[in-house]
């Protein structure tokens, strides 16, 4: 659905205008104990226009994609902006000029698998799990493929095309222990089309074996002792902490709405060894799980160093917030569907690695916990958080002990980060996240393992 040339419609622009054509393709499968229970495939696309006039924003979208539709949405968005201009609290806010230009296409060269072939792929994994792990009481597998394709033109001269695919397989295995189900969910995959991420089902078998090993340890495990504990949070937990408890508080629209981060600019909010970055597309020489080169306002995306050696230094911005704070936009404006307005959103948020080996970190703990996988959770703009922990182990006298049943961690992130005393020298990403700020959107999260003090929930 690549539009050859939106520039043919640039004559419609009288005020600041963004014209975007977008298509999202979704493929999903869910299989429970070998039975296919969900099998959707959908395509949603259309065109939208957003216009700014004297501090007022007008927006319009339609699923139709032709010259008349483009002319109509620009006209209606302009009318809406005119109506709302006098009611805006922003006044005649000047939007920074940006002119990102480029094409970023992650399309696979391999032949696309049919729905039947995708089902057979899952069936092969399920058959392997059923035969190899007969103690399981249930098995669940889900496949989720998403292609986001966008073409953008702005009145400031920005012009971009992107096709960003994400392919994921989720596997949940359940054992019975003490009369109750004990389960463990793992995600596999990330950036790229399915054909590039998954060559053959057998490629997953070694990591599925590790997942089952952890599940057995969890089923035979214990409940954590409640209260403040010395813990090592592995990369996935460090990532969700960076995203939920810190990242959202430093999105500039939330800061303008009263986020606690507004009180701490240029102040120490973490141990000096902590540096936290929202990466645009590349981190430490490698492509991030969700690469964003040009955002949905036509701004060239730049890395945003939120915390630099423990000090809060930057917020994430779109054009409007950048104008308000008299700074440069960071390229964080993103929209999920053609019918969504761009919002300030994270891209790939992570704490940078340190210098310690994970083994050294575990050896440094006399009585604590190694927490590995997050479940559901929440955080608010005070940086207070609570996350489920679905996988972990005791640490006794510097060695890993029994597995843990489900528990929680909670606290205030701006306080907890001050207790960080070690960071591992390796960094890992997860690309399976969907951030739910008003509209869902793919995000990447990651980091090293970190040693800190955090409050644990008990049984």
Secondary structure, 3 states (H helix, E strand, C coil): CCCCCHHHHHHHCCCEEEEEEEEEEEEEEEEECCEEEECCEEEEEEEEEEEEECCEEEEEEECCCCHHHHHHHHHHHHHHHHHHHCCCCCCCCCCCCCCCEEEEECCCCCCCCCHHHHHHHHHHHHHHHHHHCCCCCEEEEEEEEEEEEEEEEECCCCEEEEEEEEEEEEEEEEEEECCEEEEEEEEEEEECCHHHHCCCHHHHHHHHHHHHHHHHHHHCCECCCCEEEEEEECHHHHHHHHHHHHHHHHEHHHHHCCCHHHHCCCCECCCCCCCEEEECCEECCEECCCCCCECCCCCECCCEEEEECCEECCCECCHHHHHHHCCCCCCCEECCCCCCCCEECCCEEEECCCCECHHHHHHCCCEEEEEEEEEEEEECCCCEEEEEEEEEEEEECCEEEEEECCEEEEEEHHHHHHHCCEEECCCEEEEEEEECCCCCEEEEEEECCEEEEEEECCC
